[in-house]
Amino acid sequence: MPHVDDDAAASAVGLRVIAPERPGFGLSDPFPGHTVAGWADDAEQLLDHLGVPGVAVVGGSGGGPFAVAVAALLPHRVSALALVASGVPGPALNADELARIERGRLTARGEQVAALVREDPEAFRAATGITPNPWWTAMLVEAFRQGPNGYVEDHLLNATDWSPLLSRVAAPVRAWHGADDDNIRVESVRWMLDRLPGAELTEIEGAGHDIGDHWPQVLRWLRDNAPSSP
């Protein structure tokens, strides 16, 4: 099962992947007080440092809001925005979803995920609906290197009202989302896409939070909408 930040899968279709770690994940320092919109500044500094003038951006799950921020606030550098099982702004969440986004509950779940992905991948699959291959397992182990705090802060930021960013996205937008995703409802994603000019949705029947073999389609769409070479 390839994923968009699986470099070998991306290279096979002609893409170069840049996958920075958000605050508190992997080796990235925590950044108390950071915001969804503030991630665009970090992204621009990274692109400047790498000498990359433009990119097609993808955000999966909790990365979706941050990808939206980059597309909205760096329109001169973003040629396309792909959203995969993406998080949504707080106003799109129902009462049950909002109740799950509480610091204590998130910390307990983050600790559980960190332990399961290291020690029992099958239990991780049962708990999350995501089937981790060896690459994915290694990625998650690295993500939780510092413990669950990055995961917790990310979820809390996802649930804030970053919806004003949506109308500022000028690039083409396409989303892929499982019809049976009980982590982020497809109805909530439709609410978000209604506020993203011209956005398209690929709703995947029978899929949950893992879109499975649709990842090659995401990769090809990103390639086809990547910035032209200078």
N, C-alpha and C positions, 0 to 999 in steps of 0.2 A: 504494500500500500504506500505509494509515494505521497509526500507532502510538499507543500510549496517551498519550505525552507530545507528540504532534503537536497543538498547541493548536486548530487549525482543525477537525480531525477530532473532538476531544473536545467543542468548543463546539457542533458540529452535533447532538450528542445531549444537550446540556444540562449538560456537565461543565466545571468550572474545574480546570485542571491546575496543581499546584505541584510543580516538578521541581528540587529542590536538588542542587547538585554536591557529591559526597562529597570528602573530603580528597584533594588532589593533582590533581583534575580541574578543567579549565577555569580559573576564577579563584579557586577555593577553595584556601586555604593547605594545605600538607601538615600532617599531625597525627601525628607519630611516636608509636607506642604506643597508638593508638586501637583499639577493639574493635568487633565486630559489635553487642554489646549497648549500647555507648556511643553508637551512632548514635541511639538513642531519645531521649537527652538533647538532642542537636542538633535533632532533629525537634520536640521539645516547645518548645524555645526559639523555633524558627522559627514554629510555629503561634501561640504567644503573641504574638510580634512582629506577625504578620499579623492577629491577632484572629480566628483560625479555631478554633471550639470543637471541631469533630470532622471526620473525614475517612474516606473509603474509601481504602485503601492498595493500591498495586500495585508489585511488584518484578519486573523482567525480567532474566534471566541473572544476572550478578553482583550485581544489586540485590536479588534475592530474599531472601537472608539478612537484609539490613538492613530490608526490609519486614516480615519475620517479627519482628524485634526490636521494631519500632515497635508492631506489633499485640500482641505479648506483654507489653510493659512499659508501654504506654499504653492499656490496655483501655477506659478511660473516654472515650477520644477516637477510637477506631477502630471503625467500623461493619462493615467487611468487609475481607478480604485476598485479593487476586488475585495468583497467581504464574504467570509466563509464561517458559517455558524456564529455570526458576529453578535457581540454584546450590543445593547440598545440603551438609549437614554432613560433616565429614571421615569419620566412621564409615560413611557410605553409599558412599564412593568405593572402587573396586577398586584393585589394585596399579598397573595401567597409568595410571589417572587420577591417582593420587597422584604417580607418577613425573613426570608432566607439570607438576606444581605445584612447581617448583624455581626459585629466584630467577633463576639465569642463563638458563634456558630461557624463563622468562616475560619477562625483559628483552629477549631477542632477538626474541621474538614481538611484544611491545609495540612495539618499534622498527619491525618489519616492517609491522604493522597501521597505525601512524601514517603511514608512508611511502606505503603502498598506497592508503589512503583519500584521500590528497591527490593522488596522481599517477596511479593506475591502478585505478579502481573495479572494472573487470572482473576484474583479478587479485585484488582484495580478495574479490570474490564467490567466485572459484574456491578461494581459500585458506580461507574461513570458512563458505561455504554461505549467506551473507547477501547479498541483493541490495540495495545501498544506493540509495535514491532521493535527489534533491538535498537534501531536508531532512535525511535520515539522514546523508548525507555531511558536511554542515555541522556537524551535532551531533558527529560523531566527530572532525572536525578540531578543534573547540573542546575536546572532552574531552582530547585529547592535546596541548593548548597547552603544557603544562609538561613534555612528554616522557612516557616510559612508566612512571614511578614510581608514579603513582596506580593505573594498571592492574595493576602487579605487586603492590602492597600489597593491593589489593582481592582478587585471586586467592588470595593467601596467607591472608587473613582468611576467605575463603569456605571454605577447607579445614580451618579449625580446628573444634573440637567445640563448636558452638553449639546442639547438639540439646536441651539442657535448656530452651531457650526454647519449644520446640514445644508442650509440654503446657500452657503458660501462655496460649496464644492462645484467646480466648473467642469472637471474632467468626466469622461464616461464612467459610469458605475454599474457593476454587475455583482449580484449576491447569489450565493449558493447556500441553501439551508434545508435541513432535514424536516420533512413534514411531521415526524414523530419526535422531534427534539423537545424533551421535557426540561431541559436546562434553560433554553431561550426559546420561547414559543414563536412559531412562524408568524402568528398574528402580530406579535410585537415587532418583528422584523418588517412586516408590511407597513406598520405605522411609521417606522423610520424611513423606509424607502419612498413612501408617499411625500416625504419632505426632502428627498434628494432628487434634484432635477434630472429627469430622464432615466432614472435607475431601473434596471431590469432584474428580475428574480428567477432563478432556477430552483424550483421547489422539488426536492428529491423524495419521492414516495418510499416509505419503508425505512428511511434513514433517520437516525437520531442526531446526536451532537457530532458524530463522525460521518463525514460524507463519503468515505470509502473510495471506491474506484472512480469518483468524479474529479479527483485531484488533477489527473492529466488534462481535463478540460479547462480547469482553472489556469494551469500553467500555459496552455496554448493561448488562452484569452489574454493573459498578461504579456506573452511574447508578441502577439498580434497588435497590442496596444502600447507597447513599450516606446519610449522616445526614439526618434530617428537618430542615427549616429551623426555626429557633427561632420 
